[in-house]
Amino acid sequence: MKEQLSDNEHLEMLNNPEAELLGRISAFEKYVELDFDADKALSMAGLTEDDIHRNPFLRIYYILGKRKIDPNYKHKTHKV
């Protein structure tokens, strides 16, 4: 493995939308663990409702967060 990356290689590593989304989902999950409302946590993490419908893991975390406040919460899905 190379010891040093070129500037382009380093920029390519930093420009990773999948990793950024995972970081946002992780932040959302932590906010919910800290008892923030799921909708507020979604906004604070920089995520949208479309992200919920595109990502099954985020959808699960969102539903669990909503059910912490309202155990009878039923999630409605839509096609994106």
WOUR-V280558 format. One line per field, one symbol per residue. phi: phi as a letter, one per 30 degrees, with the letter a starting at -180 (. if undefined). burial: 1 if it has 9 or more other C-alpha atoms within 8 Angstrom, else 0. A space follows every 50 residues. Layout:
phi: ???
burial: ???
//
This chain:
phi: .ddbcdedddddddcbeddddddddddeddddddideedddedddicbdd ddddcdddedddddddddcbecdcdccbdc
burial: 00000000010000000000000110111011000111001110101000 111000011011101110000000000000
//
